[in-house]
């Protein structure tokens, strides 16, 4: 909101420069975002917080300036006409919904000469960036800016009394002054005459009764409308105005009449008119609001020690009056401070006028609490391990499109997925039920930007019937490490991915891990995740131009957390000598590794301590459709030295079984 | 019959002289000085000699033993010396190393960890809450009325009613617009003293641009006990800001408004880019807005069932994306979510 420095001076003495004042206002809670020098004035752009509707006016800000600089705030008195125009039967008003409108006033002004505004008025408005329209409209705007009370002027001759404040009828139509039309519902509050709705209460007037150059007589409305009612109307008809903005936040009910008199006074001067009649609706008893305030308690919670004298002075400057004195103060809350409800609200006032930066720094005594390992620690542990293995962490959006799930062949998950009612766009409509879609597109972006050697992971929640923590890993490409006499191509292929998963689980002391043909990963008998090769088809669905294969795995961390048992127990190792033997075997291509390994283990006796694959060979000297595996086997007994002939017998046994069971050839 | 010591001596000398490798030298040592070696063999024969011969032969054997040992040692040293002179260099120290590419934590994770660590060291525990929240926890419980303009600042994404186990007609579900709901959860689940920090993802329907994202990250913190003061809040925040941004920064508190705190404040630090002189990052003001905080509003205590005036506490919240961007000089928030490896590699 824009505020004029010169206009403030009408209400409070200011000895400071605009820059100095702006700083003081900012440090008291009215944040001045910028100062513009214009037409011999300085215009502050102030951010008004939603709890201070009284700052939506020059007098509100001026009152604040007075409180901060310890100068007297000088409000304008009601113009003398106030007493002269009395209620008579010319004007009749009927407020049918008293909850929505607790005070309605109207003033009849006759013989108005609508025309251009006087210079002082045009300049005041121009400084704040408002266009001058005509003297009547300009004055209603002027008074609204000055007092915070929105006013509306009707062309009296276009109305058929009485004025009724009621709910709109269903489907009641109205043509508004901005040229648009609205079909209203009974939720809307309207100002109506005997025939029809003439304005949407508190928001915008109707075109038919608009003040024009031909208007001769004016009905000036000044009222108090219930904030929630106005807010609902604004949302419904999708129109927001300076008036509705103020009503939504609550105007000062005690200032409604003053604003009317002020405007009437100015209109009569500027437009050479005569005020004839004034009417107000029956007063609704608004209970006086009081707050019991304890200075000692306030000092205590702030950590300062202001004297009661100083505190009372601050409160007075803010417009609160003290109506009783004991150990505690009873404060009368002025009508323009709807935000002051409890003593803590007053404590804040004391603190900010005293100055937040004058409050000292102390340090709280923080009670001890037992530290337990938390989800946060678990996640950090996993993150550290994966980064240690050489992977990089991604963070992607939790929201994806339906299309994504279709493109990644996971449409069946849509049934269980959560969608937004009000998404920003279709691209971000569904809460992801898996990390795959996000990671494959992240990978794709990287590949298409010619980034290679990709090893990415993400730890985030996925959303199905429950929200659950998940780890996604996606890899593609290879790394070439070249040093003297050694060159390694580390492919980011399935075996690499499998290694990452097994190493991660190994670090968590989970050793029994199985990768099944179905794509499931089983650990300690439980399914803890999945893995998949991302087919070329799928990659092209996502427009990924990859030359290497892509592999993905998702580990359900909630499931993993259940089976992790990090208690380590030392297992004494044998001091007796070990014996190692190699077995090299040609085997048919289609036989899976696990079959061969299991067969060897099952026939190697009880003292086999290690079996390691040390070579894989295909090519010359190996029959077609065969592969050659070389295993290094190690035997070691816990409590004796093994004999050569024992081992030879076992080795012989293994070889026989390989030949018999898998048609292998021993080399 | 005495042994032919001179002959043995000559043989040993010759053998050692002609020895070419350390291995062979070891063999010679073993032959003469080993368990089954010549010297011990001779020594064991001494009892078979006539009594008057024994001391003489014993002495001669001992002398031979010593001499052989000295010759062996000398030859050994010869080997050692020659190795360091003749050996070719085994490696080139300037050659690229054998190393795998490093992995990298996401800058948001690094920021989270650093901030949480500071509070953990002060005695705060870390808790998390769900991203899908109830209207009560996100608004009502935090004293944010559903029908007041203050609600507008917390525009939210609502979920379609279905699927989630808690999403029923009676209870609308949404994506939390701040991490403050966890205050409500924790305070409802246990009694003070409470010192908790909450990192997490939050969502707001803001159009995405270089400084806004519909999904971003916050850290919430709160301390609830008896007699917690506003000055304590200032002290705690000051300690955090100096620990994270460096001792040289200054801080200022500005009054502000949050429905869930009273008094409320926004906290600025002297601009870390220009040192409070004024630059484009701080909008020429010299101050950067870093976080919001305040004393927990009594209505929030009421909602979680704490008796009036029994406890006081403070709460604070900060946008982690923004802080990471300030600390690392990242100029576009979208970089944090695109995850280009050239970006991730820098952290």
Boltz contact constraints between the chains, C-beta under 6 A:
constraints:
  - contact:
      token1: [A, 29]
      token2: [B, 255]
      max_distance: 6.0
  - contact:
      token1: [A, 49]
      token2: [B, 257]
      max_distance: 6.0
  - contact:
      token1: [A, 50]
      token2: [B, 149]
      max_distance: 6.0
  - contact:
      token1: [A, 50]
      token2: [B, 150]
      max_distance: 6.0
  - contact:
      token1: [A, 51]
      token2: [B, 257]
      max_distance: 6.0
  - contact:
      token1: [A, 228]
      token2: [B, 147]
      max_distance: 6.0
  - contact:
      token1: [A, 248]
      token2: [B, 149]
      max_distance: 6.0
  - contact:
      token1: [A, 249]
      token2: [B, 149]
      max_distance: 6.0
  - contact:
      token1: [A, 301]
      token2: [B, 229]
      max_distance: 6.0
  - contact:
      token1: [A, 302]
      token2: [B, 230]
      max_distance: 6.0
  - contact:
      token1: [A, 303]
      token2: [B, 229]
      max_distance: 6.0
  - contact:
      token1: [A, 303]
      token2: [B, 230]
      max_distance: 6.0
  - contact:
      token1: [A, 303]
      token2: [B, 231]
      max_distance: 6.0
  - contact:
      token1: [A, 344]
      token2: [B, 262]
      max_distance: 6.0
  - contact:
      token1: [A, 344]
      token2: [B, 298]
      max_distance: 6.0
  - contact:
      token1: [A, 348]
      token2: [B, 262]
      max_distance: 6.0
  - contact:
      token1: [A, 348]
      token2: [B, 263]
      max_distance: 6.0
  - contact:
      token1: [A, 351]
      token2: [B, 263]
      max_distance: 6.0
  - contact:
      token1: [A, 352]
      token2: [B, 255]
      max_distance: 6.0
  - contact:
      token1: [A, 356]
      token2: [B, 253]
      max_distance: 6.0
  - contact:
      token1: [A, 357]
      token2: [B, 252]
      max_distance: 6.0
  - contact:
      token1: [A, 357]
      token2: [B, 253]
      max_distance: 6.0
  - contact:
      token1: [A, 359]
      token2: [B, 231]
      max_distance: 6.0
  - contact:
      token1: [A, 360]
      token2: [B, 231]
      max_distance: 6.0
  - contact:
      token1: [A, 361]
      token2: [B, 234]
      max_distance: 6.0
  - contact:
      token1: [A, 361]
      token2: [B, 235]
      max_distance: 6.0
  - contact:
      token1: [A, 361]
      token2: [B, 238]
      max_distance: 6.0
  - contact:
      token1: [A, 362]
      token2: [B, 231]
      max_distance: 6.0
  - contact:
      token1: [A, 362]
      token2: [B, 232]
      max_distance: 6.0
  - contact:
      token1: [A, 362]
      token2: [B, 235]
      max_distance: 6.0
  - contact:
      token1: [A, 363]
      token2: [B, 235]
      max_distance: 6.0
  - contact:
      token1: [A, 364]
      token2: [B, 228]
      max_distance: 6.0
  - contact:
      token1: [A, 364]
      token2: [B, 232]
      max_distance: 6.0
  - contact:
      token1: [A, 366]
      token2: [B, 123]
      max_distance: 6.0
  - contact:
      token1: [A, 366]
      token2: [B, 195]
      max_distance: 6.0
  - contact:
      token1: [A, 367]
      token2: [B, 193]
      max_distance: 6.0
  - contact:
      token1: [A, 374]
      token2: [B, 126]
      max_distance: 6.0
  - contact:
      token1: [A, 375]
      token2: [B, 128]
      max_distance: 6.0
  - contact:
      token1: [A, 376]
      token2: [B, 126]
      max_distance: 6.0
  - contact:
      token1: [A, 387]
      token2: [B, 103]
      max_distance: 6.0
  - contact:
      token1: [A, 387]
      token2: [B, 105]
      max_distance: 6.0
  - contact:
      token1: [A, 390]
      token2: [B, 100]
      max_distance: 6.0
  - contact:
      token1: [A, 390]
      token2: [B, 101]
      max_distance: 6.0
  - contact:
      token1: [A, 390]
      token2: [B, 103]
      max_distance: 6.0
  - contact:
      token1: [A, 391]
      token2: [B, 103]
      max_distance: 6.0
  - contact:
      token1: [A, 392]
      token2: [B, 103]
      max_distance: 6.0
  - contact:
      token1: [A, 392]
      token2: [B, 104]
      max_distance: 6.0
  - contact:
      token1: [A, 392]
      token2: [B, 344]
      max_distance: 6.0
  - contact:
      token1: [A, 393]
      token2: [B, 105]
      max_distance: 6.0
  - contact:
      token1: [A, 393]
      token2: [B, 106]
      max_distance: 6.0
  - contact:
      token1: [A, 394]
      token2: [B, 339]
      max_distance: 6.0
  - contact:
      token1: [A, 395]
      token2: [B, 106]
      max_distance: 6.0
  - contact:
      token1: [A, 395]
      token2: [B, 108]
      max_distance: 6.0
  - contact:
      token1: [A, 397]
      token2: [B, 215]
      max_distance: 6.0
  - contact:
      token1: [A, 397]
      token2: [B, 337]
      max_distance: 6.0
  - contact:
      token1: [A, 398]
      token2: [B, 215]
      max_distance: 6.0
  - contact:
      token1: [A, 418]
      token2: [B, 159]
      max_distance: 6.0
  - contact:
      token1: [A, 418]
      token2: [B, 163]
      max_distance: 6.0
  - contact:
      token1: [A, 418]
      token2: [B, 164]
      max_distance: 6.0
  - contact:
      token1: [A, 419]
      token2: [B, 160]
      max_distance: 6.0
  - contact:
      token1: [A, 420]
      token2: [B, 157]
      max_distance: 6.0
  - contact:
      token1: [A, 421]
      token2: [B, 158]
      max_distance: 6.0
  - contact:
      token1: [A, 421]
      token2: [B, 160]
      max_distance: 6.0
  - contact:
      token1: [A, 422]
      token2: [B, 158]
      max_distance: 6.0
  - contact:
      token1: [A, 424]
      token2: [B, 205]
      max_distance: 6.0
  - contact:
      token1: [A, 424]
      token2: [B, 214]
      max_distance: 6.0
  - contact:
      token1: [A, 442]
      token2: [B, 339]
      max_distance: 6.0
  - contact:
      token1: [A, 446]
      token2: [B, 341]
      max_distance: 6.0
  - contact:
      token1: [A, 451]
      token2: [B, 341]
      max_distance: 6.0
  - contact:
      token1: [A, 461]
      token2: [B, 131]
      max_distance: 6.0
  - contact:
      token1: [A, 465]
      token2: [B, 165]
      max_distance: 6.0
  - contact:
      token1: [A, 467]
      token2: [B, 130]
      max_distance: 6.0
  - contact:
      token1: [A, 467]
      token2: [B, 132]
      max_distance: 6.0
  - contact:
      token1: [A, 479]
      token2: [B, 101]
      max_distance: 6.0
  - contact:
      token1: [A, 483]
      token2: [B, 95]
      max_distance: 6.0
  - contact:
      token1: [A, 483]
      token2: [B, 96]
      max_distance: 6.0
  - contact:
      token1: [A, 483]
      token2: [B, 98]
      max_distance: 6.0
  - contact:
      token1: [A, 484]
      token2: [B, 95]
      max_distance: 6.0
